């Protein structure tokens, strides 16, 4: 790749502009009901408005660090608590990540490379997906980009101000997502090696940066008691550890935007560009095959890849879950490598390839945004239209309840199996053990007693969730034995919804 700072040609500017404008619109587009994880985030943010005490207690039973929820609570106090308002925080963070991509690349490469990378980030189905959810992943992406800027600046000149920036970003990452431990471990190991085996400025700078990363990590001590409780009691009971090949497949699926042929095409196109960026070298003529000569890209890709590899290995060893969204820790290197890959192509081919990627990405995003992430919105509409105020609405398993609670709790009595609490949140502490001890017959008796003189009893249910086996189907049968055969106004549709659910309606004891 040429080192001269070549200007951006008008046609490239137009394509990048299309990517940025369309990506900005799509980041604020979803109008579907919140699904499980989003509803949990909203509930925890409500607790955060009461201060660190209620937030810490809430997160002891959830399994995440606190920073995102504090930020969401502050945002909610200004913007309001509707789904659109809460999602807008991630949308704004998504726009910030697009803006940060430019300076991240410009500190290493020319304007054209930066423009290509901005186009990739702006149109990315992965980045758009998590800019439309009430989750911490848009914040993580901003912090990872900011960390890249801070780390690179401190490596060039490790003064106090720049080292402080590294420490602050380190602390923020650790207090946003626990997979940041793997990133800090990879960086700490590399810096320790540089401090022990490097020479001259490399040795000195590695030592100072290691001190900054360590100082930032020390901030986590204030959260350590909650983390230790989570480590002992929560984990990821909702999924098992995947095989290494599944980790790769889930990451590619996430980068493509989800399931389906459109997402697969995006993943393939992105993979080709990343391979081109990492697997070619700039020569006097066309790019040559070989590991990239760009040290900044090698370092960034190595750090991101090692982080996900370490995290996946720990997940496998401890039988904890891996989700495609965790690959956010190598997403910035993917975007940078794809930008370099586009720059390696002749200009007309590079612009055409970016335009193709933007079109494919928009198609994938449009398909995903056209699908509600939960069927609870459909269920709630039926209950709201046909139910009587005060009717009990039981959710089995409890993972269906938070989304339903947001939509129905104002008119109806919501209950979550097996504890029969109101279902506002899910208590993940000792989750598998509690579910294994649940008795659908006994719970059915409690539901009938709690229903009192209700006109209807509604059951929102589906089998197949980890740790529940067929308990929800058994609860359905147990209620039929006590209240009579149910009608089923809504059938579970797993093809159209990520979180599908059946809705059964029983005559209440009051009839």
N, C-alpha and C positions, 0 to 999 in steps of 0.2 A: 504494500500500500504506500502511496506517495506520502511524503512527510510535509509537502507544501500545503498551506491552508487554502485549498481550492474553494472558490465561492459556490454557493448553491445555485444551480441552474433553475430557471423559472418552473419547468415542468416538474422537477423534484419538489419544489416548494409547494406547488399545487397539490400533489399527491399527499405530501405530509400534512398540508392544511386540511385536506379531506379527512385524513385519519384522525387528526386532533379534534376537529369539529364534530364529526360523527361519534368519536369515542367519548367526547364530553357529554353529548346528548344521551348516549346509551348509559352512561354512568348514573344518570338520575331518572331513568325511565321506569323501572319495575314498580308496579302497583299491586302486586299479588300479596296475599296475607303473609305474615311472618311465619317461617317454619321453626322447628324446634330450637336450633342454636340461636337464632335471632331473638326469639321470645325469651329464652334464658338470659341473653345479654341485656335485654330491656328490663327484665325483672331484677337482675343484679345491679344494674345502674340505678334503679329505684332505691335499692338498699344503700347504695353508695351516697345518696343524698343525705342519709343520716350520719355520715362520717365514716371513719376508718373502722370503728368497732363493728357496726352492722355489716359493712362490706367484707371485713375479714371473716366474720362468722359465716356469711353467705358463701364465700369462696372456699372455706374449709370443706364444704359439701359439694363443690363444683369442680375444682381442680385446675384453676387458672391463676396467674398472677394478677395484680390489681390495676395496673396503669391504664389500660384501655377503658375499664369501667369507670374510673375516676374522670377520664376525659369525656366519656359518653354522658356521665351525670352532669358535668358542667355544660356540655352542649345542650342537653335536654332542658336545663334550667332556662336557656335562652330561646331555643328553637321549638320546644314542646316535645311531647312524648308520642306523637303519632308515628306509624310505621314510616311514612314518607320523611318526616322530620329526622327520625333517628338514622335512617339510611343515608340521609344527606351528608352526615358527617363522613361516612366512608366515601361518598361521592367527591366531597371536597378533598379528602386525602388522596383519592385517585388522581385528581387533577394536579395536586402537588407532586405526585410521583412522576407524572409526565413532564412537568416543568423541571424537576431535578435531574431527569435523564440527560438533558442538554449539558449542564456543567459537569456532570460525571464523565461524559465522553469527551468533552472539550478539553479537559485537563490532560488528556492523553492523545487525542486524535484531531483530525481536521473537521471542518464544518459539515462536509458531506456525510462523513461517518456519523457525526452527532445527529444530523437530520434523519438519516436512516434509522438510527436507534430510537429516536423520538417517535417516528412513524410506527415502529414495531410495538413500543410500549403503549402508545395511544390506542392502537387497534386491537391489542392483545385480549382475547376472550378471557384469559385467566385474570388479568388485571381488571377488566371490566366486571367480571363476576364478583370479585371481592370488593369492588367499589360500590356494589349494589346490595351488600349484606351488612347487617348489624353485627359485625364480627371484627376481630382485631387485625385481620390480614392486610387491609389497606394501610393501617398504621405501621405494621411490620415492614411493608414495602417502602414506605417513606423513611423509616429508620435505617433500613439496609442501604438505601441510596445515600442518606445523610452520613452514615457510617463510612461508606466508601469515600465520600468527599473528605471527611475528617481524617481518616486514616492516611489517605494519599497526601493531604496537606501536611500532616505531622511527620510523615516519612521524609518529605522534602526539607522541612525545617521544624524540628521538634522543640518549638518554644512552649512556654507555659500555657499560652492561650490555646494553641492547637492540641496540646496533650490533654487539656481540660475538656475540649470538645470530644475527644476520643473516649475519655472516662464517662462523660455524660451520656453519649450514645450507647456505650456498653451497658450502663445501668438501666437505661430505658428499654433496651432490647431484653434484658433479663427479666424485667418487670412487666413485659408484654407477653412473652411466650417462652415456655420452658425449653423448647428446642434451641433457643439462643445459647443454652449451655454448650451445645455441640459446636456452635460457631466460635464461642469464646475458647473452648478447648482446642480447636484447630488453630486459631490465631495464637493462643498462648503457647502451644507446642512449637509453632514455627518461629515465634519471637524468641523463645528460650533457646532454640537451636541456633538462631542468629547471634544471640548474646554469648553463647558458649563457644561456637565454632567460627563465627564471623571474624572479620578483621576490620580495623580502622573504623570508618563512619558506620558501616553496617553493624558492627558489634555495639557501638555506642547508641545508635538510633534504636536498634532492637531492644536494648535494655530499657531505654526511656519509654518506648511504646508499651513494653511489657508492664512497666510500672503503672502506666495510665490505664491499661486494660484491667490490671489487678485492683487499682483504686476504684474503678467503676464497678467491679464485681463485688467489692466490699459493701456497697450500698444494699445489696441483696440480703445482707445479714438481718436487716430489720424485718424482712418477710420470712425469714428462715423458720420460725415456729409453725407458721401456717403451712409452709411448703412441706415440712416434715410430717405433719398430720395428713396432708394430701397424699404424700408418698406412701404412707402406711395404709390409707383407707380408701382412696378413690381409684387412681389408675384409669384404665380404659375398658371398663366392663362391657361396653357396647360393641366391641369388636376384638378379634384375635389378631396376632401378628401375621403379616403376610410373608410369602416367600420373596427372595430378592428380585426375581423376575416380575413379580406382581408390583413391587415398589416402582420399578421403571415404568411399567404399564400405567399405573395410577398417576404417576407424575406427568407422563405424556398426555394422558386423557385430560388431566386438569389443565395443562398448558393449551390444549386444543379447545377447551371450553366445555367438556363434558362428554357424554356418550353420543353416538350417532356418526354417520358418514361425514357430515360437515366438520365436526370436531376432529375426526381422524385425518382429514385432508389438511387442516391447519397444523396438526401435530407433525405430519410428514413434511410439509413445507418448512416449518420452523426447524425441524431436525436437519434438513438439507442445508439450510442457511447456517446453522450452528456448526455443522461439520465443515462447511466451506470457510467459515471464519476461523475455526481452530485448526483445521487441517490443511491450510494453504499458506504459502509464504509469498510476500511481494517480491517480484523480480523486475528486471528491466523491461520485460515484455509481459505476457500473460502471467497470472499467478501460478506459482509452482506448488506441487504437492509436497507437504511436509508440515511438521508441527509449527504453528505460528511463531514468527520471530518477535512478536510484541510481548515484552515481559509483563506489562500491566494486565494484558488479557490472560496470559498463562497463569499469573498469580491469582487473578479474580476467579477464573474458571476452576483452578485447583482448590481454592478455598471453599467455593460453593459446593463443588462436587464432593470434597472430603467431608463437609458438614453433613450433607444428606446421607452419604455413605456411613458415617459414624452413627448418625441418628437411626438409620435403618438397622444397623448391626445391633445397637442397644435395644431397639424395639423387638428384634427377633430373639435376643438373649433373654429379655424379660417378659416376653409374650404380651407386649403392649401394641396398641394399634398404630398403623401408619395410614394417613389420608393424603390424597394427592395435594391438598393445600399446604401440607408441610414442606413441599418442594419449593415454597416461596424463598427458602434460604439459598436456593441455587437459581432463582428466576432472574435476578439482576445479571449474573454472568450469561445466561441464555440470551437475554435481550442485547447485551453488549456484543456477544459473539455473532448474533444474527445481523446486527448493524455492520460489523466488520465484514461478514460474509457478503452482504449486499454491496459493500464498497469494493470488494474484490472483483465484482463483475464489471464488464464494460458499462458505461453510464446508462445507455439506453436499456440494457438488459437489467441493470440494477433497479431502475425506476419501474420497469415493467413488472419485475418480481415483487417489489414492494406493493404495487397496485394490486397484483393478484393476491398477495397475502392480506391486504386490507379488505378486499372483497370477500375472500374466504372467511376471514375472521368475523366480518359483519354478518355473514350468513349464519355462521355458527352461533353468534350471540343472539341474533334474532330468533333462531330456533329455541334456544334455551330460555330466553325471556318470554317467549310465548307460552311456556309451560309453567304453571304454578308449582312451587317447590313442595307444597303440601296440599293434600286433599281436604284439610280441615276447613278451608274457606267454603268449599262446597257443602260439607257437613254442617257447618255453622249456619249457612243460609237456610237449609232445610229445617233445622231445629228452631231457628229464629222465626220462621214462617209458620210452622205447624205446632210448636210447643206452647205450653202454658207457663206463665211466670212462676218461677220456683221449681219447675221440673228438675229432677236430678239428671245430670249428664255425666256418665261414668266413662273414663278413658282407660283403655287397656291395650298396650302397656302405658305406664305413666309418661313415657317419652312423647306420646301424642297430646298430652294435656296442656303444656305451656302455651302452644299456639291456640288451642281451644279456649283456654282461660281468658286470653286477651280479647277474644271475640264474643264470649258468651257469659262471662261471670257477672256482668251487670244485671242480667235477667234471670239466670238459671243458677242452680247449685251444682258447681263442678266438683267432681271427685276423681282421683287418680288411683288406679290399681297398682300395688296392693295395699298401700297405707290408707287410702281414701282421704288423703288431705285434699286441699283445693286445687292442686295441680299447677299452681303458679310457677313452681320450679321443679327440678328433679334432684333428689338427694342421691348423689353418686357415692356417698360414703358407705362402704360395706354393701354395695349394691347387689352383687351376685349372691352373697350369703342371704340377704333379706328376701330376695326373690325366690331363691330355692326353698325357703321355709314357708312361702305363701301357700294358702289353701283356698282355691277358688270357691269351694262349697261354703266355707266359713265367711269368706268375703261377700258372697251372694246374700247370705243371711243378714249381714250388716247393712248391705245396700237396701234390702227390703225394709228393714227397720228404719233406716234413715229417710227412706222415701215417704214414710208416713201416709198422708192423704193425697199424695201427688197424683195428678191425672195421668202422666206418662213417666216412664223411665227410659232414658236413652242410653245406649251403649255404643261408644265409638271404639272400634277394636280391630285388631289384625294379629295373626300369629306370625312367628318367624323371627322375632327380635331376640338377640343374644341374651341368654340367661332366663328367658321366659318359656321357651319350648312351646307347648300347646296350651298354656294356662289361660290365654284369653279366649280361645275356643271353648275351653271347659267352663269358663265363667259365663260365656254366652249360653251354653246348655243349662248350667245351673240356674240362671235367672229364668229361663224358659220353664224349668220345672216348678218354679215358685210363682211366676207371674203369667204363665201361659205363653204360647208360641208368639214369637216376634215377627213383625214385618221388617223388611230391609229396604228403606228408601234410597240408600246409597250403597253401591258395591265398590269394593277396593279396585282401583285402576292403577296398577303399577307401571303401565306403559306411559301414562300421561303425567304421573306425579312421582316425585322422589319419595315423599312420605305419603303412601296410600293408606286408606282406612275404610272399613265398613261402618255403616250406621244402622243399628237395629233399634226398633221402637217396640216397647212392651206397654201393655196396659198397666197403669200404676195401681197401687193398693187402694187408692181412693175411688176407683171405678167399680 
